[in-house]
Amino acid sequence: MKFHEMSRNDVEEALNTDLSLGLSEEDVKKRRKQYGYNELEEGEKQSALLLFLSQFKDFMVLVLLAATLISGLLGEYIDAIAIIAIVIVNGFLGFFQERKAEKSLQALKELSAPQVTVLRGGSWVKIPSKEIVPGDIIKFVSGDRIGADVRLIDSKSLEIEESALTGESLPVQKHTDSLKHEENIGIGDLENMAFMGTMVTRGSGIGVVCATGMKTAMGQIANLLQNAETMDTPLQRRLEQLGKILIIAALLLTVLVVVLGVMQGHDLYTMFLAGVSLAVAAIPEGLPAIVTVALSLGVQRMIKKNAIVRKLPAVETLGCASVICSDKTGTMTQNKMTVTHLWSGGKFWTVDGVGYEPKGTFYHKDQPISLNNEKALQQMLMFGMLCNHAEIAQKNNDYIIDGDPTEGALLVAAMKAGYDRKQLLNQFEIVHEFPFDSTRKMMSVVVKDQSGKQFIVTKGAPDVLLGKCQSILSDNRTQYLSTETKLTVQTAINDLASQALRNIAIGFKPIPENTVILHETEAEKDLIFIGLQGMIDPPRPEVKQAVKECREAGIKTVMITGDHIITAKAIAKQLGILTGKSKVMEGKALSDMSIDELEEVVEDVSVFARVSPEHKLKIVKALQNRGHVVAMTGDGVNDAPAIKAADIGVAMGITGTDVAKEASSLVLLDDNFATIKAAIKEGRNIYENIRKFIRYLLASNVGEILVMLFAMLMGLPLPLVPIQILWVNLVTDGLPAMALGLDQPEENVMKRKPRSPKEGVFARGLGWKVISRGFLIGVVTLVAFITTYRDPSNLAYAQTVAFAALVMAQLIHVFDCRSERSVLSRNPFGNKYLVFAVISSLVLMLVVIYYPPLQPIFHTVPIKLRDWFLITALSSIPTFLLAGSFFARKTK
């Protein structure tokens, strides 16, 4: 039912209630059976045990479990325990992340009012909000939270802050009149309705409950939140794909080696162990652990950049974001209403400054001015401070406003002109006040100065106040307000409004001493019009540059806001979001479109205004269906479903509701769009670092596989024993791979286009690099083995030389992995962690070779000095043989 279109009597009849008496207890019982309790329902919860076990369904985890089995078969129990530990740690990480996500609905439930005042059987009583039923009459005053969706039947200067639902930065003035029929009207335009979870900021009201529980606007968001699908990140999909490739390769190798060995006359058991050794070599057991460590280290770096990561894979997902859907208020703007333009006596002024900081310079025609010669402007600013309830305070080097944001803007503008509220109240006594109400759209005060003179100061909506004026202050003189002058004022009002400014007009009139005015009608007539103050929630200074840098990185920024289209367009143009061919779309048009229809036009739209939670979800889905990786930012309850459904959900840390934070993957501590840009850079670098250590690990593993396979094909003994392969995989490979996860970004990381989410791990030539370097590592290791192997009596020595050559080739190759181009294109000492890891791995290798107690375990013997020259020369070939092609490309 469209209660907002109904009259008071029609609402009473439709809900079968009595506006003067409320419902009887019998009515309440019947309705509770029909509608249930006024609370948000939770979907079916998965038990903690099942949630934990579900973490082990991942394919890469199954690969690790297979590696554990293989290690057990080989008798390498320490390795098996290490792998199991990795699996369990990964399982717990996933479990805790998913448990956190379940809290989002609980945070939403906490937004409902704990108690409400309701009319039952002719008496007002306080009851828990969950006991409200449709048809109840409830009342509320400033500071109360609305307990259900209600149709207003009485209001006194009522203003309700609805930003959590609509995204609008200012409280909404409410009234009780029925609205005209309009298709797809947005929540923000329902001025005779109040909604569950919103806060009364001024005045009081009475309403009839027309929706409870899941039928409320908040309940619909809860439903969207429960049903919003979360998708695997591109990295998770790529690692699963890689896991499948590796397990298939491992099985094929095992079969191939067993068949070849048996055909050459070796016994089946020996060949099975050899095949299993190769399978172990093919699977990089440490890969998931190193990915987790790299993401965790990225999280630590992002905390320093004011971003808290709630879900580890989200760090990497940011790197391939191609669209950022951002809320306007508080993210792109300062969420601080600020007077920026003024008009009086035919002249325009502007004033600068940051947020609520009471410092700024006034300009006329872009030239700084002294206010000493501008009496009308001074008077307008002073009167704006007198007719005002807002207070300003300093907290943690920031200024905050206590009171209405509009009054706060007038207060700060006067302070920029040098006025002090306490000093002003010492000079002027406020004798009487006529409070603001939504019918008059004005507020007035009767003021007496130190000489006893009295006058009235009025502020309000320009069109209304202008109609109450008889004169105008111009050139410091009072002149009659002619029709021609009224047109001039109206032109100024329209001019400021076209810039998306919220305008407040200031007027006054002197009254005889000792005159007592008891009614606003008498006070607010025959006024003298002074001027206009135009205010807006201004853009954050750093956001324009961040939007530009995102565009250079191939990332489109889309503004999605519940605010009016004129305001949204004005801010979007200032920030460079709305350019020549970009389009703007309103919520009404969105309501008429299916997701398929929206997909056809969504690429061309840069600003969505007056949108609802359903619209935001629809926009995210349409962009995802077009192949985009979408980052969605927001702070309100209305943003939560879209935040959860996006590839990367970003919530505001300062202004964000708990609901938005719990649904998100990333929380911005400073609520700043520019922080998202920094996080994207970090995300791109993390993915590149993951590619680096995948390249390093797999090239090393390919080398291990090929040296074993070639030796078998040539009828030679095995150049490496299984324990040596496992040691290389877990120790030699592990430390440098982790250090690659700490590598600094390359210079052009934010000049590239976002990578496609469909891009495979081996894209951009990585597959060729893995195979070519791996082939060379395998060949040089085999050459080292053949060169030193003479007869079965020195097999252990030849195997130790091959082991050392393999380790050395890998440790030199790790420096090549730092760049997409060549080992020679970056400073080898640029990553101090990598240098330390390589030195540590070299020391560990020497310990295994030369420390007698370890020699029997690892089947090693001391290597002679002359063979170290051979090892060093051979192990340099895989990296430096292909580095010459870098110079060839550079000279071209």
Secondary structure, 3 states (H helix, E strand, C coil): CCHHHCCHHHHHHHCCCCCCCCECHHHHHHHHHHHCCCCCCCCCCCCHHHHHHHHHHCHHHHHHHHHHHHHHHCCCHHHHHHHHHHHHHHHHHHHHHHHHHCHHHHHHHCCCCCEEEEEECCEEEEEEHHHCCCCCEEEEECCCECCCEEEEEEEEEEEEECHHHHCCCCCEECCCCCCCCCCCCCHHHCCCEECCCCEEEEEEEEEEEEECHHHCHHHHHHHHHHHCCCCCCHHHHHHHHHHHHHHHHHHHHHHHHHHHHHHCCCCHHHHHHHHHHHHHHHCCCCHHHHHHHHHHHHHHHHHHCCEEECCCHHHHHHCCCCEEEECCCCCCECCCCEEEEEEECCEEEEECCCCCCCCCCEEECCEECCHHHCHHHHHHHHHHHHCCCCEEEEECCEEEEECCHHHHHHHHHHHHCCCCHHHHHHHEEEEEEEEEECCCCEEEEEEEECCCCEEEEEEECHHHHHHCEEEEEECCEEEECCHHHHHHHHHHHHHHHHCCCEEEEEEEEEECCCCCCCCHHHHCCCEEEEEEEEEECCECCCHHHHHHHHHHCCCEEEEECCCCHHHHHHHHHHHCCCCCCCEEEEHHHHHCCCHHHHHHHHHHEEEEECCCHHHHHHHHHHHHHCCCCEEEEECCHHHHHHHHHCCEEEEECCCCCHHHHHHCCEEECCCCHHHHHHHHHHHHHHHHHHHHHHHHHHHHHHHHHHHHHHHHHCCCCCCCCHHHHHHHHHHHCHHHHHHHCCCCCCCCCCCCCCCCCCCCCCCCCHHHHHHHHHHHHHHHHHHHHHHHCCCHHHHHHHHHHHHHHHHHHHHHHHHHCCCCCCHHHCCCCCCHHHHHHHHHHHHHHHHHHHCHHHHHHHCCCCCCHHHHHHHHHHHHHHHHCCCHHHHHHHHC
